[in-house]
Amino acid sequence: MTLTKESVLAALSKVQEPDLHQDLVTLNMVKNVEITGDKVSLTVMLTTPACPFRARIEREVKEAIIAIGAKAVDLKMDSDVPNDGRMRGLVNMPIRNAIAVGSGKGGVGKSTVSVNLAVALAQAGARVGLMDADIYGPNTPTMLGVEKLPPPNGQRLIPAEAYGIKLISMGLLVKPGQPLIWRGPMLNSAIRQFLGDVDWGELDYLIVDLPPGTGDASLSLAQALPLSGAVIVTLPQLVSLEDASRGLNMFKQLEVPILGVVENMSYLDLPDGTRMDLFGSGGGESLAQATDTTFLGKVPIDQNVRIGGDTGKPIVVSHPESAVAIALQEISQKIAAKVSVAALSGKNELPINIVE
């Protein structure tokens, strides 16, 4: 069989994108097909660099082309993150997707999840910003080892950079230890400045680390920045679940799509191989099921999370092969997949089944 561009596209029309449930050709993901003798060169344009099915798609594309007689396949896997279509008037440069990470109470590791989610997406090749909207307790600079902002560009702030992400935080604008005793209107003004007065550049994802609870900062953010969706972080224990449920319902009332629930500090693996459930078990899954929301995964307890947070080295950087890092990387892939599916479908919320 003679290899032609048409025969290659016909073969690839049988390869499905698992999340979008359509073939790669229909989705216009196949680019730059070139044939030299019995060698086929092409690019597959994924909807996110953090695609959880990247290896599967790569394998199936090669198998489909070899099956029609090619002896060699030069396959480049690239990505183009779709824009969710929301207008973000306060931001001069395009932010394709904005994802809030929230919780109903403090102490559940929300900032840890935010930081590692942002870094994991950047490691995959995405352009990522992290906005620390926890005005009263800004700790992301410490977690990322950042001490100050670069010099401003005229009237605009330049975000700090660490591990491939851009960061803005009140912790970089006030003296260490200085308390912020602010009322609601001042919070609203600060959040708007983080959006309008910061030179973010073009971003695939802006991750927003929200303060705990359902107060002014969360409301101000939802009003100022149209969100692609929100991620809820909880512990397995009942008290945490009750608070997380309030946070989740707040986003629903604000008509922000819920991307899913993350259960942090789920369990502790002991040296003898046994597992200890320090905060109970199954709570995050129960919350997701009760609210008809996706359960994104469990993150175990590991002292290296605390050490990394104190020394400015997120665990996805310091211990990428650890169970915690792998869990956070997989969660980042699931979130990226959900955001891409929703953007391409033109819907604000689209339930999808993540295949494990």
C-alpha positions as CSV (number, residue, x, y, z in Angstrom):
1,M,0.0,0.0,0.0
2,T,1.4,3.4,-1.0
3,L,1.6,5.8,1.8
4,T,-0.3,9.1,1.2
5,K,-1.4,11.9,3.5
6,E,-5.0,10.7,2.9
7,S,-4.2,7.2,4.0
8,V,-2.4,8.5,7.1
9,L,-5.4,10.7,8.0
10,A,-7.8,7.8,7.4
11,A,-5.8,5.6,9.8
12,L,-5.7,8.3,12.4
13,S,-9.4,8.9,12.1
14,K,-9.8,5.6,14.1
15,V,-7.7,6.9,17.0
16,Q,-9.8,8.4,19.7
17,E,-9.0,11.2,22.2
18,P,-10.2,9.5,25.4
19,D,-11.5,12.6,27.1
20,L,-13.3,14.2,24.2
21,H,-14.6,10.9,22.7
22,Q,-13.8,12.0,19.2
23,D,-11.1,11.0,16.8
24,L,-7.9,13.0,16.4
25,V,-8.6,14.0,12.8
26,T,-12.1,15.3,13.5
27,L,-10.6,17.3,16.5
28,N,-8.0,18.8,14.1
29,M,-5.2,17.5,16.4
30,V,-3.1,16.1,13.5
31,K,-0.7,18.6,12.0
32,N,2.2,18.8,9.5
33,V,1.9,15.3,8.0
34,E,4.9,14.6,5.7
35,I,5.8,11.4,3.9
36,T,9.3,10.5,2.8
37,G,9.4,7.0,1.3
38,D,8.2,4.7,4.0
39,K,8.7,7.3,6.8
40,V,5.8,9.4,8.2
41,S,6.5,12.6,10.1
42,L,3.6,14.4,11.9
43,T,2.6,16.4,15.0
44,V,-0.2,15.6,17.3
45,M,-1.5,18.8,19.0
46,L,-2.9,17.9,22.5
47,T,-5.3,20.1,24.3
48,T,-2.9,20.4,27.3
49,P,0.7,19.5,27.9
50,A,-0.4,17.8,31.1
51,C,-2.6,15.3,29.1
52,P,-3.2,12.2,31.2
53,F,-3.5,10.1,28.0
54,R,-0.3,11.4,26.3
55,A,1.5,8.0,26.3
56,R,-1.6,6.2,25.2
57,I,-2.3,8.5,22.3
58,E,1.3,8.4,21.2
59,R,1.3,4.6,21.2
60,E,-2.0,4.3,19.3
61,V,-0.9,6.9,16.6
62,K,2.3,5.0,15.9
63,E,0.5,1.7,15.8
64,A,-2.1,3.0,13.4
65,I,0.5,4.4,11.0
66,I,2.7,1.3,11.1
67,A,-0.4,-0.8,10.4
68,I,-0.8,0.9,7.0
69,G,2.8,0.1,5.9
70,A,5.1,2.8,7.4
71,K,8.5,1.5,8.5
72,A,9.3,4.6,10.7
73,V,7.2,7.2,12.4
74,D,8.6,10.6,13.5
75,L,6.0,11.8,15.9
76,K,6.1,15.1,17.7
77,M,3.7,15.6,20.6
78,D,2.9,19.3,21.1
79,S,0.0,21.1,22.8
80,D,-2.3,24.1,22.4
81,V,-4.3,24.8,25.5
82,P,-7.8,26.0,24.6
83,N,-9.2,29.3,25.9
84,D,-12.3,28.8,28.1
85,G,-13.9,31.8,26.2
86,R,-14.5,33.9,29.4
87,M,-13.8,37.6,29.1
88,R,-11.3,38.8,31.7
89,G,-11.3,42.5,31.3
90,L,-9.1,43.4,34.2
91,V,-6.2,41.4,32.7
92,N,-4.4,43.0,29.7
93,M,-2.8,39.8,28.5
94,P,-4.8,36.6,27.7
95,I,-5.2,34.1,30.5
96,R,-6.7,31.1,28.9
97,N,-8.0,29.4,32.0
98,A,-8.3,30.5,35.7
99,I,-8.6,27.8,38.4
100,A,-9.4,28.6,42.0
101,V,-8.2,26.3,44.8
102,G,-10.3,26.7,47.9
103,S,-11.4,25.1,51.1
104,G,-13.9,25.7,53.8
105,K,-11.3,25.9,56.6
106,G,-7.6,26.5,57.1
107,G,-5.0,23.9,57.8
108,V,-6.0,21.4,55.1
109,G,-2.9,22.0,52.8
110,K,-4.7,24.2,50.3
111,S,-1.6,26.3,49.5
112,T,0.5,23.1,49.3
113,V,-1.9,21.7,46.7
114,S,-2.0,25.1,44.8
115,V,1.8,25.4,44.7
116,N,2.4,21.8,43.6
117,L,-0.4,21.9,41.1
118,A,1.0,25.0,39.5
119,V,4.6,23.6,39.4
120,A,3.4,20.2,38.0
121,L,1.6,22.0,35.2
122,A,4.7,24.1,34.4
123,Q,6.8,20.9,34.5
124,A,4.5,19.5,31.8
125,G,5.2,22.5,29.6
126,A,2.3,24.8,30.3
127,R,2.6,28.6,30.9
128,V,1.4,29.0,34.5
129,G,0.8,31.8,36.9
130,L,0.1,31.5,40.7
131,M,-1.9,34.3,42.4
132,D,-1.8,34.1,46.2
133,A,-5.2,35.6,47.1
134,D,-4.8,34.6,50.7
135,I,-4.2,38.2,51.7
136,Y,-4.1,37.7,55.4
137,G,-1.8,34.6,55.4
138,P,0.3,34.7,52.3
139,N,2.7,31.8,52.5
140,T,3.3,30.7,48.8
141,P,6.5,32.8,48.6
142,T,8.0,30.7,51.4
143,M,6.9,27.5,49.8
144,L,8.5,28.6,46.5
145,G,11.7,30.1,48.0
146,V,10.9,33.6,46.7
147,E,11.8,36.7,48.7
148,K,11.0,39.7,46.5
149,L,9.5,40.8,43.3
150,P,11.6,42.0,40.3
151,P,11.7,45.8,39.7
152,P,8.3,47.1,38.3
153,N,7.9,47.9,34.6
154,G,6.5,51.4,34.8
155,Q,3.2,51.3,36.6
156,R,2.9,47.5,36.3
157,L,4.3,44.9,38.7
158,I,6.4,42.1,37.4
159,P,5.6,38.7,39.0
160,A,8.4,36.7,40.6
161,E,9.4,33.5,38.9
162,A,10.3,30.1,40.5
163,Y,10.2,26.5,39.0
164,G,8.8,27.8,35.8
165,I,5.8,29.6,37.2
166,K,5.0,33.3,37.8
167,L,4.0,34.3,41.3
168,I,2.3,37.3,42.9
169,S,1.6,37.4,46.6
170,M,0.9,40.0,49.3
171,G,3.8,38.3,51.1
172,L,6.1,39.9,48.5
173,L,4.7,43.4,49.0
174,V,4.8,43.9,52.8
175,K,7.5,43.5,55.3
176,P,7.9,40.0,56.9
177,G,5.7,39.6,59.9
178,Q,3.6,42.8,59.1
179,P,-0.1,42.1,59.9
180,L,-2.7,43.1,57.4
181,I,-5.7,44.5,59.3
182,W,-8.0,45.1,56.3
183,R,-11.7,45.4,55.7
184,G,-13.6,43.9,52.7
185,P,-13.2,46.8,50.3
186,M,-9.4,46.8,50.7
187,L,-9.3,43.1,50.0
188,N,-11.3,43.6,46.9
189,S,-8.9,46.4,45.8
190,A,-5.9,44.2,46.4
191,I,-7.3,41.3,44.4
192,R,-8.2,43.6,41.5
193,Q,-4.6,45.0,41.6
194,F,-3.2,41.5,41.4
195,L,-5.2,41.1,38.2
196,G,-5.0,44.5,36.5
197,D,-1.6,45.8,37.7
198,V,0.5,42.7,37.2
199,D,2.3,42.0,33.9
200,W,1.3,38.3,33.7
201,G,2.0,37.8,30.0
202,E,0.1,35.1,28.3
203,L,-0.8,32.2,30.5
204,D,-2.4,28.8,29.8
205,Y,-3.4,28.5,33.5
206,L,-3.7,31.0,36.3
207,I,-3.9,29.1,39.6
208,V,-5.5,31.1,42.4
209,D,-4.8,30.1,46.0
210,L,-7.8,31.3,48.0
211,P,-7.9,32.1,51.7
212,P,-9.9,29.6,53.8
213,G,-13.6,30.1,54.3
214,T,-16.3,31.7,52.3
215,G,-15.5,35.4,52.9
216,D,-14.8,38.6,51.1
217,A,-11.7,37.4,49.2
218,S,-13.5,34.5,47.5
219,L,-16.5,36.6,46.6
220,S,-14.3,39.4,45.2
221,L,-12.3,37.0,43.2
222,A,-15.3,35.4,41.6
223,Q,-16.7,38.8,40.7
224,A,-13.4,40.2,39.3
225,L,-12.1,37.1,37.5
226,P,-14.4,34.8,35.6
227,L,-13.2,31.3,36.7
228,S,-12.9,28.2,34.6
229,G,-13.6,26.2,37.7
230,A,-12.7,25.6,41.3
231,V,-10.9,22.8,43.1
232,I,-11.9,22.0,46.7
233,V,-9.3,20.7,49.2
234,T,-10.4,18.8,52.3
235,L,-9.1,16.3,54.9
236,P,-10.9,13.0,55.4
237,Q,-12.3,14.0,58.8
238,L,-15.9,15.0,59.3
239,V,-15.3,18.5,60.6
240,S,-13.2,19.3,57.5
241,L,-15.8,17.8,55.2
242,E,-18.5,20.0,56.6
243,D,-16.4,23.1,56.0
244,A,-15.4,21.9,52.5
245,S,-19.0,21.4,51.7
246,R,-19.7,25.0,52.5
247,G,-16.9,26.1,50.3
248,L,-18.1,23.9,47.5
249,N,-21.7,25.2,47.8
250,M,-20.4,28.8,47.8
251,F,-18.8,28.3,44.4
252,K,-22.0,26.6,43.1
253,Q,-24.0,29.7,44.3
254,L,-21.5,31.9,42.4
255,E,-22.1,29.7,39.3
256,V,-18.4,28.6,39.3
257,P,-18.0,25.1,37.8
258,I,-16.6,22.6,40.4
259,L,-13.7,20.7,38.9
260,G,-13.4,18.3,41.7
261,V,-12.4,17.4,45.3
262,V,-8.9,16.6,46.5
263,E,-8.5,14.7,49.8
264,N,-5.2,15.8,51.4
265,M,-3.3,14.0,54.2
266,S,-5.4,10.9,53.4
267,Y,-3.1,8.4,55.1
268,L,0.4,7.7,56.4
269,D,2.4,4.8,55.1
270,L,4.5,3.3,58.0
271,P,7.9,1.7,57.7
272,D,6.5,-1.8,58.4
273,G,4.2,-1.5,55.3
274,T,1.0,-0.8,57.2
275,R,-1.1,2.3,56.6
276,M,-2.5,4.6,59.2
277,D,-5.6,6.8,58.7
278,L,-4.8,9.6,61.0
279,F,-7.8,11.7,59.9
280,G,-10.2,8.9,59.0
281,S,-10.7,7.7,55.5
282,G,-13.0,8.0,52.5
283,G,-14.3,11.5,53.4
284,G,-13.2,13.2,50.2
285,E,-14.8,10.5,48.0
286,S,-18.0,10.7,50.1
287,L,-18.2,14.5,49.6
288,A,-17.6,14.2,45.9
289,Q,-20.3,11.6,45.6
290,A,-22.8,13.5,47.7
291,T,-22.3,16.7,45.7
292,D,-22.2,14.9,42.3
293,T,-18.6,16.1,41.8
294,T,-15.5,14.5,40.5
295,F,-13.1,13.0,43.1
296,L,-9.7,14.0,41.8
297,G,-7.6,11.9,44.2
298,K,-5.9,11.3,47.5
299,V,-2.7,12.9,48.7
300,P,-0.9,10.9,51.4
301,I,1.1,12.4,54.4
302,D,4.8,12.8,53.9
303,Q,7.2,14.8,56.0
304,N,9.0,15.9,52.9
305,V,5.9,18.0,52.1
306,R,6.5,20.0,55.2
307,I,10.3,20.2,54.7
308,G,9.8,21.3,51.1
309,G,7.3,24.0,52.1
310,D,9.8,25.3,54.7
311,T,12.8,25.3,52.4
312,G,11.1,26.6,49.2
313,K,11.3,23.3,47.3
314,P,7.8,21.9,46.4
315,I,7.7,18.1,46.7
316,V,7.0,17.6,42.9
317,V,10.5,19.1,42.5
318,S,12.4,17.8,45.5
319,H,10.9,14.2,45.5
320,P,9.2,13.7,42.1
321,E,9.1,9.9,42.5
322,S,7.4,10.0,45.9
323,A,3.8,8.9,46.3
324,V,2.7,12.4,47.2
325,A,4.3,13.9,44.1
326,I,2.9,11.3,41.8
327,A,-0.6,11.9,43.3
328,L,-0.3,15.6,42.8
329,Q,1.0,15.2,39.2
330,E,-2.0,12.9,38.4
331,I,-4.4,15.4,40.0
332,S,-2.9,18.2,37.9
333,Q,-3.4,16.1,34.7
334,K,-7.1,15.4,35.6
335,I,-7.8,19.1,36.3
336,A,-6.1,20.1,33.0
337,A,-8.1,17.5,31.1
338,K,-11.4,18.7,32.7
339,V,-10.6,22.3,31.9
340,S,-9.8,21.5,28.3
341,V,-12.9,19.3,27.7
342,A,-15.1,22.1,29.1
343,A,-13.4,24.8,27.0
344,L,-13.7,22.7,23.8
345,S,-17.3,21.7,24.5
346,G,-18.3,25.4,25.0
347,K,-19.9,24.4,28.3
348,N,-19.1,25.8,31.8
349,E,-19.3,22.4,33.4
350,L,-19.0,19.0,31.6
351,P,-18.8,15.8,33.6
352,I,-16.2,13.4,32.2
353,N,-15.0,10.0,33.4
354,I,-11.3,9.9,34.1
355,V,-10.0,6.5,33.1
356,E,-7.5,5.3,35.7
